Amino acid sequence: MSGERVPTANMAMVARVAGVSRATVSNVLNHPDRVHPDTVAAVNAAIHQLKFVRNGLARTLAAGHANNIGIIVSGFDHSYSSEIIVSAQDKAIEAGMHVVITCSNHDIALQDDHLRYLHGEGVAAVILVPMPNSDASISRAIGRGTRLILIDYDGEPLNCSSVRIDNIATGRLAATYLLESGKSRLHFVGPDGDRVVIRDRCRGVTEAVGFAGMSVSTVQGLSREAATAQGREIASLARDGLIDGVIAATDIIGMGVIFGLKEIGLKVPEDVAVVGCDYNAFAWRGDVTLTSVDLLSETVGATAMQLALDQVKGRVQAPCNIVLQPRLVIRGS
């Protein structure tokens, strides 16, 4: 009868049509990688046939559009994340959009959960600052149909837009500054060298020093706690005339090195100059202000949000990948 109300599809109906349990339908929606591909195909076919949508998506479809964009950062232990969020949100507000902010707390499983949640809520797009080794997580999100914009992604090329800082240029800027300041015996220190961003910064340093006809010593795998001890070791080498300039892959390690140098009685930058490479305001403390490479967090956040808005509003279709050039901020070290 024409006046009858067509019942809204639910998970029980999807399960019945697909010939599976409701738990299996839930697994397909939330953890498709744990379900046999044939079962995933059967459930997706039933979802398509019944026009089933999860509650968040249903609200979006009823309104005719999505007016919110998700942001997932990897952690709040660096000023970079908060600065990205503020600038991205400002850009979204200008466009009449809202943002939903989550943090993966350096946990790949939690990152996956946030991506699934935001997809289920029907956000128009997700800006993601991914964890290292996130290729599989990102591919799953793209497979679900999430419109992703990646920040500082260092994995294999994917079919989504991105914005990142040129970290080779970051290392090159830091080393060139020290060389032009008259320092010639340079030392690079950083955390885990398996991270692409750290390798790129080290590569930039090595290129700049090599171009000047010199060489650089390196120590990687440092924790922030070990940085001060490394500063003491550098101090002893500096006294022997072996080191007069340090490039720290992170500002926290750079400040640790400065504390170690000062404990031994060396002057910064007169005896040993120190440059950081990630412009982390959370690291800046003490009576020597750290010279560092600005990673343009506010520009990164605003650019990522603009990429999201352009895609949401249909102004661009193909993925757009933007690489920004950092700048050096000279202070007291």
C-alpha positions as CSV (number, residue, x, y, z in Angstrom):
1,M,0.0,0.0,0.0
2,S,1.4,3.4,-1.0
3,G,0.9,4.9,2.5
4,E,2.7,2.2,4.3
5,R,5.9,3.2,6.1
6,V,8.9,1.2,4.8
7,P,10.8,-0.2,7.9
8,T,14.3,1.2,8.4
9,A,16.9,-1.5,7.9
10,N,18.8,-2.6,11.0
11,M,21.6,-5.0,11.8
12,A,19.2,-7.9,12.5
13,M,17.8,-7.5,9.0
14,V,21.2,-7.4,7.4
15,A,22.2,-10.5,9.4
16,R,19.1,-12.3,8.2
17,V,19.6,-11.4,4.5
18,A,23.3,-12.3,4.6
19,G,22.7,-15.5,6.5
20,V,25.0,-14.6,9.4
21,S,24.7,-13.6,13.0
22,R,24.4,-10.0,14.2
23,A,27.9,-10.3,15.8
24,T,29.3,-11.1,12.4
25,V,27.7,-8.1,10.9
26,S,29.2,-6.0,13.7
27,N,32.6,-7.5,13.0
28,V,32.3,-6.7,9.3
29,L,31.4,-3.1,10.2
30,N,34.1,-2.6,12.8
31,H,36.8,-5.2,12.2
32,P,36.5,-6.4,8.6
33,D,40.1,-7.7,8.6
34,R,39.1,-10.3,11.1
35,V,36.3,-11.8,8.9
36,H,36.6,-14.1,5.9
37,P,36.4,-12.1,2.6
38,D,33.4,-14.1,1.4
39,T,31.5,-13.3,4.5
40,V,32.5,-9.6,4.2
41,A,31.2,-9.6,0.6
42,A,27.9,-11.2,1.7
43,V,27.3,-8.7,4.4
44,N,28.2,-5.8,2.2
45,A,25.8,-7.0,-0.4
46,A,23.0,-7.2,2.2
47,I,23.9,-3.7,3.4
48,H,23.6,-2.4,-0.1
49,Q,20.4,-4.3,-0.8
50,L,18.7,-3.0,2.3
51,K,20.3,0.5,2.1
52,F,21.4,0.0,5.7
53,V,23.4,2.8,7.3
54,R,24.8,3.2,10.8
55,N,23.2,5.8,13.0
56,G,25.8,8.5,12.5
57,L,25.6,8.1,8.7
58,A,21.8,8.1,8.9
59,R,21.8,11.4,10.6
60,T,24.1,12.8,8.0
61,L,22.0,11.5,5.1
62,A,18.8,12.8,6.7
63,A,20.4,16.3,6.9
64,G,21.5,16.0,3.3
65,H,25.2,16.8,4.1
66,A,27.9,16.4,6.7
67,N,29.1,19.6,8.4
68,N,31.9,18.2,10.5
69,I,35.4,17.1,9.9
70,G,37.4,14.8,12.1
71,I,41.0,15.4,13.3
72,I,43.1,12.6,14.7
73,V,46.5,13.5,16.2
74,S,49.0,11.0,17.4
75,G,49.7,12.6,20.8
76,F,49.7,15.8,22.8
77,D,53.3,15.6,24.0
78,H,54.5,18.1,21.3
79,S,53.2,21.6,20.7
80,Y,52.9,20.7,17.0
81,S,49.7,18.8,17.5
82,S,47.8,21.6,19.4
83,E,49.0,24.2,16.9
84,I,47.8,22.1,14.0
85,I,44.4,21.6,15.6
86,V,43.9,25.4,16.4
87,S,44.7,26.5,12.9
88,A,42.7,23.7,11.2
89,Q,39.7,24.5,13.4
90,D,39.9,28.2,12.6
91,K,39.8,27.4,8.9
92,A,36.9,25.0,9.4
93,I,34.9,27.7,11.4
94,E,35.4,30.2,8.5
95,A,33.8,27.6,6.2
96,G,30.9,27.0,8.6
97,M,32.1,23.6,9.6
98,H,32.7,21.9,12.9
99,V,35.6,19.7,13.9
100,V,35.7,16.5,16.0
101,I,39.1,16.1,17.7
102,T,40.5,12.7,18.9
103,C,44.0,11.5,19.9
104,S,45.5,8.1,19.3
105,N,48.0,8.5,22.1
106,H,50.7,6.8,20.0
107,D,48.6,3.6,19.9
108,I,47.9,2.2,16.4
109,A,44.9,0.2,17.6
110,L,43.3,3.3,19.1
111,Q,44.0,5.1,15.8
112,D,42.0,2.4,14.0
113,D,39.2,2.7,16.5
114,H,39.0,6.5,16.0
115,L,39.0,6.1,12.2
116,R,36.1,3.6,12.4
117,Y,34.2,5.8,14.8
118,L,34.5,8.9,12.7
119,H,33.5,6.9,9.6
120,G,30.4,5.6,11.5
121,E,29.5,9.1,12.5
122,G,29.5,10.2,8.9
123,V,32.1,13.0,9.1
124,A,32.7,14.7,5.8
125,A,36.5,14.0,6.0
126,V,39.2,13.1,8.4
127,I,42.6,14.8,8.9
128,L,45.0,12.3,10.2
129,V,48.5,12.7,11.8
130,P,49.3,9.0,11.5
131,M,51.4,6.8,13.7
132,P,54.6,5.3,12.1
133,N,53.8,2.1,10.1
134,S,50.2,3.2,9.5
135,D,49.9,1.9,5.9
136,A,47.5,-0.9,6.7
137,S,45.4,1.3,9.0
138,I,45.1,4.0,6.4
139,S,44.3,1.5,3.6
140,R,41.4,0.1,5.7
141,A,40.0,3.6,6.3
142,I,40.2,4.4,2.5
143,G,38.5,1.0,1.8
144,R,35.6,2.0,4.1
145,G,35.2,5.1,2.0
146,T,36.7,7.6,4.4
147,R,37.9,10.8,2.8
148,L,41.4,11.1,4.3
149,I,43.9,14.0,4.4
150,L,47.2,12.9,5.8
151,I,49.7,15.2,7.7
152,D,53.4,14.2,7.7
153,Y,52.7,10.8,6.3
154,D,56.0,8.9,5.5
155,G,54.7,5.6,4.1
156,E,54.0,4.4,0.6
157,P,52.0,6.7,-1.8
158,L,48.2,6.3,-1.2
159,N,45.2,7.5,-3.0
160,C,44.5,10.5,-0.7
161,S,45.6,14.1,-0.2
162,S,48.4,15.0,2.1
163,V,50.6,17.8,3.4
164,R,54.0,17.4,4.9
165,I,57.2,19.2,5.8
166,D,60.4,18.5,3.8
167,N,62.4,17.0,6.6
168,I,65.5,16.6,4.4
169,A,65.4,20.4,4.1
170,T,65.0,20.6,7.9
171,G,68.3,18.9,8.5
172,R,70.0,20.8,5.7
173,L,68.9,24.1,7.2
174,A,70.2,23.3,10.6
175,A,73.6,22.1,9.4
176,T,74.0,25.0,7.0
177,Y,73.4,27.5,9.7
178,L,76.1,26.0,11.9
179,L,78.5,25.8,9.1
180,E,77.9,29.4,8.2
181,S,78.4,30.3,11.8
182,G,81.9,29.0,11.6
183,K,81.3,25.6,13.2
184,S,83.0,22.8,11.3
185,R,83.0,19.7,13.5
186,L,79.3,18.7,13.6
187,H,77.5,16.0,15.5
188,F,73.9,14.7,14.8
189,V,71.9,13.2,17.7
190,G,68.4,11.8,17.6
191,P,65.9,9.2,18.7
192,D,65.1,5.9,16.8
193,G,66.8,6.1,13.4
194,D,64.2,3.7,12.0
195,R,61.6,6.5,11.8
196,V,61.6,8.1,8.3
197,V,61.4,11.6,9.6
198,I,64.6,11.1,11.7
199,R,66.4,9.5,8.8
200,D,65.4,12.4,6.5
201,R,66.7,15.0,8.9
202,C,70.0,13.1,9.3
203,R,70.2,12.8,5.5
204,G,69.8,16.6,5.1
205,V,72.5,17.2,7.7
206,T,74.8,14.7,5.9
207,E,74.2,16.3,2.5
208,A,74.9,19.8,3.7
209,V,78.1,18.8,5.5
210,G,79.2,16.7,2.6
211,F,78.6,19.6,0.2
212,A,80.9,21.7,2.4
213,G,83.6,19.0,2.0
214,M,83.3,17.8,5.6
215,S,81.8,14.9,7.6
216,V,79.4,14.6,10.5
217,S,79.3,12.1,13.4
218,T,75.9,10.7,14.4
219,V,74.3,9.1,17.5
220,Q,70.8,7.8,17.3
221,G,68.4,5.8,19.5
222,L,68.5,8.4,22.3
223,S,65.7,8.9,24.8
224,R,65.0,12.4,26.2
225,E,66.4,11.1,29.5
226,A,69.7,10.0,27.8
227,A,70.1,13.4,26.0
228,T,71.7,15.1,29.1
229,A,74.2,12.3,29.4
230,Q,75.0,12.6,25.7
231,G,75.5,16.4,26.3
232,R,78.2,15.5,28.9
233,E,79.9,13.1,26.4
234,I,79.8,15.8,23.7
235,A,81.3,18.2,26.3
236,S,84.4,16.0,26.7
237,L,84.7,15.6,23.0
238,A,84.4,19.4,22.6
239,R,87.2,19.9,25.1
240,D,89.4,17.8,22.8
241,G,88.4,19.9,19.8
242,L,86.3,17.1,18.2
243,I,82.9,18.7,18.2
244,D,81.8,22.4,18.1
245,G,78.2,22.1,16.7
246,V,75.3,19.8,17.4
247,I,72.1,19.2,15.4
248,A,69.4,17.5,17.5
249,A,66.6,15.7,15.6
250,T,64.2,16.9,18.3
251,D,64.1,20.0,20.4
252,I,63.7,17.9,23.6
253,I,66.9,16.1,22.9
254,G,68.5,19.5,21.9
255,M,67.7,21.0,25.3
256,G,69.0,17.9,27.1
257,V,72.3,18.3,25.3
258,I,72.5,21.9,26.3
259,F,71.9,21.0,30.0
260,G,74.7,18.4,29.7
261,L,77.1,20.8,28.2
262,K,76.4,23.4,30.8
263,E,76.8,20.9,33.6
264,I,80.4,20.3,32.5
265,G,81.0,24.1,32.3
266,L,80.9,24.6,28.5
267,K,79.3,27.7,27.0
268,V,76.5,27.5,24.4
269,P,76.9,28.6,21.7
270,E,80.5,29.9,22.1
271,D,82.1,26.4,22.8
272,V,79.3,24.3,21.2
273,A,76.3,25.6,19.3
274,V,73.1,23.5,19.3
275,V,70.2,23.5,16.8
276,G,66.9,21.7,17.2
277,C,64.8,20.4,14.3
278,D,61.2,20.3,15.4
279,Y,60.2,23.7,17.0
280,N,58.6,22.1,20.0
281,A,57.5,24.9,22.5
282,F,57.1,22.2,25.2
283,A,60.9,21.7,25.2
284,W,62.0,25.3,25.6
285,R,63.2,25.9,29.1
286,G,66.3,27.1,30.8
287,D,68.4,30.2,30.3
288,V,69.6,29.3,26.8
289,T,66.9,29.7,24.2
290,L,67.1,27.0,21.5
291,T,67.7,27.8,17.8
292,S,65.3,25.5,15.9
293,V,63.8,24.7,12.6
294,D,60.1,25.8,12.4
295,L,57.9,23.1,11.0
296,L,55.1,25.6,10.2
297,S,52.5,23.8,12.3
298,E,49.9,26.5,11.8
299,T,50.4,26.5,8.0
300,V,50.3,22.7,8.0
301,G,47.0,22.6,9.9
302,A,45.3,25.3,7.8
303,T,46.5,23.7,4.5
304,A,45.2,20.3,5.6
305,M,41.8,21.7,6.4
306,Q,41.7,23.6,3.1
307,L,42.4,20.3,1.3
308,A,39.6,18.7,3.2
309,L,37.2,21.5,2.5
310,D,38.1,21.6,-1.2
311,Q,37.3,17.9,-1.5
312,V,34.1,18.1,0.6
313,K,32.8,20.9,-1.5
314,G,33.7,19.2,-4.8
315,R,36.3,21.8,-5.8
316,V,38.9,19.1,-6.4
317,Q,38.6,15.4,-7.1
318,A,42.1,14.1,-7.6
319,P,44.4,13.7,-4.5
320,C,46.7,16.7,-3.9
321,N,50.1,16.2,-2.2
322,I,51.7,19.4,-0.8
323,V,55.3,19.6,0.5
324,L,56.1,22.7,2.6
325,Q,59.6,24.1,3.2
326,P,60.6,24.8,6.8
327,R,62.3,27.9,8.1
328,L,65.1,28.5,10.7
329,V,64.4,30.5,13.8
330,I,67.6,31.7,15.3
331,R,67.7,32.1,19.1
332,G,70.5,31.9,21.7
333,S,72.0,28.5,21.3
